[in-house]
Amino acid sequence: MNKTRLTFTVTADDTAEALGSGDVPVLSSPRLLAWCEAACVDVMGDLGPDATSVGTRVEMEHQRATPIGASVIVAARLSGRDGRRHTFDVVVEHDLGEGPVAVAHATITRVVVRRESFLARITS
């Protein structure tokens, strides 16, 4: 699988107010980024029992506010691979009743690591 589409509904827990990234009741950039990362992980699929991926680079432009209750579609596509490094293009849209509107776009890099050795490095 080289692409995926995930759908989320904005709740009060997803807002800038709730996450401390602002004081308005709209989708926060931190939650939006988490949803983008989730879509990238979904594209990568099962990496095996002792492998995982970690985010190493994000470039995101959050262009439009999204209110509580709105449905958000996050589409991620694998755009490049260099060994363990995977790069994704992510497009985010919402539909408030007048058709899909661009909310954000991002380029995200994730690297495949061995879970045990990765955790050993951060705990020693």
Summary of the structure (lengths in Angstrom):
residues: 124
radius of gyration: 15.7
end to end distance: 36.1
largest distance: 53.2
contacts: 371
relative contact order: 0.23
helix: 26%
strand: 49%
